[in-house]
Amino acid sequence: MAKLFEPLTIKDVTFKNRIVMAPMCMYESDKEDGRVTDWHRIHYPARAVGGSGLIILEATAVQPQGRISDRDLGIWDDGHIEGLAELVRLVKISGAKTGIQLAHAGRKATVDGEIQAPSALPFNENYKTPAEMTIQEIAETVEAFKLGAVRSDKAGFDCIELHAAHGYLINEFLSPLTNKRTDEYGGSAENRYRILREIIDAVNDVWKKPLFVRISAHDYTDGGMIPELYIEMAKWMKQQGVDLIDVSSGALVPAQIPVYPGYQVKYAETIKHGADIPTGAVGLITSPLQAEEILQNDRADMVFLARELLRDSYWPYRASKELGAEIEGPVPYKRGWV
């Protein structure tokens, strides 16, 4: 059996293979209320039918002002639970596990009204200048992540991923490039990590299933974070019970990023072995052999696919044929699956 199709058990959840659909924003909540639409009801189950072991929903905002756009999914209100639970049910029909990415956009929010960040620094001239968060606002945001975890549990998700990457709120606290605070949430690495520590602790109070964290391991800018610096934070995450770190990079500040197939895999490998914690690899992973190499050489524990699953929802099926693995397909498709 190809390692890509080996099951993986984390806590009490068994993923049927190591293929993960990475969170990708759809911007299809067209009533601007954060609710699930028919687009989501078609998009996510289709990828589950294709054979992915885990489907993680797009960045889902824990507060209205934490949306990347006003068409993002939300989880700030109990009224969001019903639609999310429907997605969980539809995805699980095909044997995939379900995840949700809890998120706050910070200074990269493009919604009306005031936006918040650790420091009053805009992303660039096209973004609003955020207000520096007060201690009370930080506490309210931590609580919002906790309540998001409660609602995720009620909706039936199998895992949660905390979005601490791509220049959004938690990422802004973690990096010295965007965190210029002089209180207990700024300065040292331990202080900059404090909000993530508090969020993880708060989520763990109400959530007992697998917990992932997505990070941007490289800021691609002098004075910013690099994978070797993230090893320390990854060790703290492990101590707090985080099960896997989904290792992405960039998007914190405008920067030139050298992009090529698998360009972020080395970061997942560095953090996996440096912190002795499972990682997910992501970033222009397109071929089955490429994905299998990552796992066989112990560079990561799961493979997160994004754009490739937009192009081909049946990529896992194609990968099974190329790697000589036998997998279960939908019974109605049996004649085309063999």
C-alpha positions in Angstrom: 0.0 0.0 0.0 1.3 3.4 -0.9 1.8 5.5 2.3 -0.5 8.2 0.8 -3.3 5.7 1.3 -2.4 4.4 4.7 -4.9 5.4 7.5 -3.8 7.8 10.1 -5.3 7.9 13.6 -5.1 11.1 15.7 -6.8 10.8 19.1 -10.0 8.8 18.4 -10.3 9.9 14.8 -9.1 7.7 11.9 -8.5 9.4 8.6 -8.8 6.8 5.8 -5.8 8.3 3.9 -3.2 11.1 4.2 -4.9 13.3 1.6 -6.3 16.6 2.9 -8.2 19.2 1.1 -6.6 22.4 2.4 -8.9 25.3 3.4 -9.6 27.6 0.5 -11.8 30.7 0.7 -14.8 30.5 -1.5 -16.3 33.9 -0.9 -19.8 32.5 -1.7 -21.8 33.5 1.4 -23.7 35.9 -0.9 -26.1 37.3 1.7 -23.1 38.5 3.6 -24.3 36.8 6.8 -21.7 34.1 7.1 -24.1 31.3 6.2 -23.7 28.2 4.1 -25.1 28.4 0.5 -25.8 25.9 -2.2 -22.2 26.5 -3.5 -20.8 25.0 -0.4 -23.3 22.1 -0.4 -22.0 21.1 -3.9 -18.3 22.1 -3.6 -17.3 20.2 -0.4 -19.2 16.9 -0.8 -17.8 16.7 -4.4 -14.3 16.6 -3.1 -15.3 14.0 -0.5 -16.8 11.8 -3.3 -13.4 12.1 -5.0 -11.7 10.2 -2.2 -9.9 12.8 0.0 -9.5 11.6 3.6 -10.1 15.0 5.2 -12.0 18.0 4.0 -11.2 21.2 5.8 -13.6 24.1 5.3 -12.4 27.5 4.3 -11.4 30.2 6.8 -14.5 30.6 9.0 -14.7 33.8 11.0 -15.1 33.7 14.7 -16.2 37.4 14.8 -17.9 39.5 12.1 -15.1 42.0 12.0 -12.7 39.1 11.6 -13.9 38.2 8.1 -11.4 38.5 5.2 -14.4 39.6 3.1 -18.1 40.1 3.8 -18.8 36.9 1.8 -16.8 34.6 4.2 -18.4 31.8 6.1 -18.9 32.6 9.8 -19.2 30.8 13.1 -19.8 33.7 15.4 -23.5 32.9 16.0 -25.5 29.8 16.9 -27.5 30.4 13.7 -24.5 29.2 11.7 -24.5 25.7 13.2 -27.3 24.3 11.2 -25.7 25.0 7.8 -22.3 23.8 8.9 -23.9 20.6 10.3 -25.5 20.0 6.9 -22.1 20.2 5.2 -20.6 17.8 7.7 -23.4 15.3 7.0 -23.0 15.6 3.2 -19.2 15.1 3.4 -19.3 12.2 5.7 -21.6 10.2 3.3 -18.5 9.5 1.2 -16.3 8.5 4.2 -14.2 11.6 4.5 -13.6 13.3 7.8 -14.5 16.9 8.2 -12.5 19.9 9.5 -13.1 23.6 10.0 -10.6 26.4 10.0 -11.4 28.9 12.7 -10.1 32.3 11.6 -9.8 36.0 12.3 -8.4 38.2 9.5 -7.0 41.0 11.7 -5.6 43.8 9.6 -6.4 42.0 6.4 -10.1 42.2 6.9 -11.9 44.1 4.2 -15.3 44.5 5.9 -17.0 47.8 6.8 -16.2 49.5 10.1 -13.1 49.3 12.3 -10.7 46.4 12.0 -8.3 45.2 14.6 -4.7 44.0 14.8 -1.9 43.7 17.4 -0.5 47.0 16.1 -1.8 49.9 14.1 0.0 49.0 10.9 -1.8 48.6 7.6 -0.9 45.7 5.3 -0.3 48.1 2.4 -1.8 51.3 1.0 -4.8 49.3 -0.3 -5.9 48.2 3.2 -7.3 50.2 6.1 -5.2 51.0 9.1 -6.3 48.8 12.0 -6.9 49.8 15.5 -4.4 48.4 18.0 -6.3 45.8 20.1 -6.9 46.5 23.8 -6.4 43.8 26.4 -10.1 43.5 26.7 -10.5 43.0 22.9 -7.9 40.3 22.9 -9.8 38.5 25.7 -13.0 38.8 23.7 -11.3 37.4 20.6 -9.9 34.4 22.6 -13.4 33.8 23.9 -14.7 34.0 20.3 -12.4 31.2 19.2 -13.6 29.1 22.2 -17.2 29.7 21.2 -16.3 28.8 17.6 -15.0 25.5 18.9 -18.2 24.9 20.8 -20.2 25.4 17.7 -17.8 23.3 15.6 -18.4 20.4 18.0 -22.2 20.9 17.8 -22.0 20.9 14.0 -20.1 17.5 14.2 -16.7 18.4 12.8 -13.9 15.8 13.4 -11.1 18.3 13.7 -10.4 22.0 14.1 -7.6 24.0 12.5 -6.7 27.3 14.0 -5.6 29.8 11.3 -2.3 31.3 12.5 -0.9 31.9 9.0 -1.1 34.1 5.9 -0.9 37.4 7.6 -4.2 37.1 9.6 -4.7 38.1 13.2 -2.8 35.3 15.0 0.0 35.4 12.5 0.3 39.2 13.1 0.8 38.6 16.8 3.5 35.9 16.2 5.8 37.9 13.9 7.9 40.8 15.1 7.3 42.5 11.7 3.6 43.1 12.6 3.6 43.0 16.4 5.2 46.2 17.8 3.4 46.0 21.2 5.3 46.8 24.4 2.9 44.9 26.8 2.7 41.2 27.6 1.5 40.4 24.1 4.6 41.9 22.4 8.4 41.8 22.4 9.7 38.4 23.2 8.8 35.2 21.3 6.9 34.0 24.4 4.9 37.2 24.6 4.1 37.2 20.9 2.9 33.6 21.2 0.7 34.5 24.2 -2.5 35.0 22.3 -2.1 31.7 20.5 -1.4 30.0 23.8 -4.6 31.5 25.2 -6.6 30.4 22.2 -5.3 26.9 22.3 -6.0 26.6 26.0 -9.5 28.0 25.6 -10.3 25.7 22.7 -8.9 22.7 24.6 -11.4 23.4 27.4 -14.3 22.6 25.1 -12.8 20.5 22.3 -11.3 16.9 22.7 -10.9 15.9 19.1 -7.9 16.5 16.8 -6.5 20.1 16.8 -4.3 21.5 14.0 -2.7 24.9 13.7 -1.7 26.4 10.3 1.3 28.6 10.4 3.3 30.8 7.9 6.7 29.4 8.6 8.6 32.0 6.6 8.0 35.8 6.3 10.5 36.2 3.4 11.5 39.5 4.9 14.5 40.5 7.0 13.7 40.5 10.6 10.7 38.2 10.2 10.0 34.6 11.2 11.8 31.7 9.6 11.2 27.9 10.1 14.1 27.6 12.6 12.4 30.3 14.8 9.1 28.5 14.6 10.5 25.3 16.0 10.4 26.9 19.5 6.7 27.9 19.1 5.9 24.4 17.6 7.3 22.8 20.7 5.0 25.0 22.8 2.1 24.0 20.6 3.0 20.3 21.1 3.1 20.8 24.9 -0.4 22.3 24.7 -1.8 19.3 22.9 -1.8 20.5 19.3 -1.8 17.3 17.1 -0.4 18.6 13.8 1.0 21.8 12.4 -0.1 22.6 8.8 3.0 24.4 7.5 2.4 27.1 4.9 4.4 30.4 4.4 4.2 34.0 3.4 1.4 36.6 3.1 2.2 38.4 6.4 3.8 41.4 4.6 4.3 42.2 0.9 7.3 40.2 -0.2 8.8 38.4 -3.1 8.3 34.6 -2.6 10.3 32.0 -4.6 7.5 29.7 -5.8 8.1 26.3 -7.3 6.6 22.8 -6.9 6.7 21.8 -3.3 8.4 25.0 -2.2 7.0 24.8 1.3 7.7 21.1 2.0 11.1 21.8 3.4 9.5 24.0 6.1 7.2 21.2 7.1 10.2 18.9 7.3 12.2 21.3 9.4 9.4 21.8 11.9 8.4 18.1 12.0 11.9 17.0 13.0 12.9 20.1 15.0 9.9 20.1 17.3 9.1 16.3 17.0 5.5 17.0 16.0 3.4 15.8 13.1 3.1 18.2 10.2 1.1 18.7 7.0 2.9 19.7 3.8 1.3 22.1 1.4 2.2 24.3 -1.6 2.1 23.4 -5.3 1.9 19.7 -4.6 0.3 18.3 -7.8 1.5 14.8 -8.6 0.9 11.5 -6.8 4.6 10.6 -6.9 5.5 14.0 -5.4 3.0 13.4 -2.6 4.2 9.9 -1.9 7.9 11.1 -1.8 7.0 13.5 0.9 5.5 10.8 3.1 8.0 8.1 2.3 10.9 10.3 3.2 9.3 11.3 6.5 9.1 15.0 5.5 5.5 15.3 6.7 2.6 13.2 7.9 -0.2 14.5 5.7 -0.4 16.1 2.3 -2.6 19.1 1.9 -3.8 19.8 -1.6 -5.4 23.1 -2.6 -5.5 24.2 -6.2 -5.0 20.7 -7.5 -8.3 19.7 -5.9 -10.0 22.6 -7.5 -8.9 21.4 -10.9 -9.5 17.7 -10.2 -11.9 16.6 -7.4 -11.0 13.0 -8.2 -7.2 13.5 -7.7 -7.2 10.8 -4.9 -8.7 8.3 -7.3 -6.2 9.1 -10.0 -3.4 8.9 -7.4 -4.5 5.4 -6.3 -4.2 4.2 -9.9 -0.8 5.7 -10.4 0.5 4.4 -7.1 -1.1 1.0 -7.4 -3.3 1.3 -4.4 -6.8 -0.2 -4.1 -9.3 2.1 -2.5 -13.1 2.0 -2.0 -15.1 4.1 -4.4 -18.7 5.2 -4.4 -21.0 2.2 -5.2 -22.9 4.1 -7.9 -19.6 4.8 -9.6 -18.2 1.3 -9.4 -18.1 0.6 -13.1 -16.0 3.6 -13.7 -13.9 3.3 -10.6 -12.2 -0.1 -11.2 
